Amino acid sequence: NPLDFLGPATLTMTARTAAGGPGYVAWRIRHETGFDPRKRVPLEWKAGDEWQTLSARIPSTGRLIHLRIHAPVGAAKIEIRSISLGREGQDPQTWDFNSVK
C-alpha cells in the first residue's frame, strides 16, 4: 500500500547495526515531486549486537507520502526488525520485517 499518513507523526524503528552514528529521516508530502533538504530530522544509531529502538518526530502537518531512512555514513550490517509510523490518538501503521527471510 502506498504511504498516505497525516502528520505530524513519530517514526519508531527497531534495528541494529555494527557501526553507529548520526543518520536522519527525510520526507515528502503530497504534491511534492522531490525531497526538500530542509525536511529531515536526525536519527541517532548506536552500534552493537542488541536490538535498539530508534525514534524521530516528523513535524510535518501535511500528508506524508514518502519516507527515507538514512543510516550513518559507513554503517555496516544494518538489520531492521520493524518500522512504525504513529500519530497521537491513532493506531500506528507498522511494517514488520521479522518474518522476512
C-alpha positions in Angstrom: 0.0 0.0 0.0 1.3 3.5 -0.8 2.0 5.7 2.2 -0.6 8.4 2.9 -0.3 9.4 6.5 -1.4 12.7 8.1 1.4 14.3 10.1 2.8 15.2 12.5 4.0 11.7 13.1 6.5 9.7 15.1 8.6 7.1 13.3 9.7 4.3 15.6 12.1 1.6 14.3 13.7 -1.5 15.9 17.1 -2.0 14.3 20.7 -2.9 14.9 24.0 -2.1 13.2 27.7 -2.8 13.5 28.6 0.9 13.2 26.5 3.7 14.7 26.4 7.4 14.3 24.1 10.2 13.1 21.6 9.4 10.4 18.3 11.1 9.5 14.7 10.6 8.3 13.6 12.6 5.2 10.0 13.0 4.0 7.9 14.3 1.2 4.3 15.4 1.4 1.5 15.1 -1.2 2.1 17.1 -4.3 5.9 17.4 -3.8 8.0 15.8 -6.6 11.3 15.7 -4.8 12.9 15.7 -1.3 13.5 19.1 0.2 16.8 19.0 2.2 15.1 21.1 4.9 12.6 18.3 5.5 14.7 15.9 7.6 15.1 15.1 11.2 18.1 13.4 13.0 18.0 9.8 13.8 20.9 8.6 16.1 22.0 5.0 15.6 24.0 3.1 18.3 26.5 0.4 17.3 26.0 -3.1 18.8 24.6 -6.5 18.6 21.5 -5.7 20.6 18.2 -4.6 19.0 17.5 -0.9 19.7 14.6 1.4 19.4 15.2 4.5 17.3 12.6 7.3 17.2 12.2 10.5 15.3 9.4 13.1 15.4 8.3 14.2 11.9 6.9 17.7 12.4 5.1 18.0 9.0 1.4 18.7 9.2 0.8 17.6 5.6 0.0 14.1 4.3 3.3 12.1 4.3 3.6 10.1 1.1 7.3 9.1 1.1 9.9 8.5 3.8 13.6 7.8 3.5 15.6 6.5 6.4 19.3 7.3 6.1 21.7 5.2 8.1 25.0 6.7 9.4 27.8 7.1 6.8 29.8 3.9 6.7 27.2 1.9 8.6 27.6 -1.8 8.1 25.4 -4.8 8.6 22.2 -3.0 9.2 19.2 -5.1 10.3 15.7 -3.6 10.6 13.1 -5.6 12.5 10.2 -3.2 12.2 9.1 0.4 11.4 6.1 2.1 12.8 4.6 5.4 12.0 2.2 6.8 14.5 0.2 9.9 15.3 -1.2 10.8 18.7 -4.7 9.3 19.2 -4.4 6.8 16.3 -3.2 3.3 15.9 0.3 3.2 14.3 0.9 1.9 10.8 3.5 -0.9 11.2 5.8 -2.7 8.8 7.2 -5.9 10.4 10.2 -7.4 8.7 10.9 -10.0 11.4 9.4 -12.9 9.4 11.1 -11.8 6.1 13.9 -14.1 5.0 
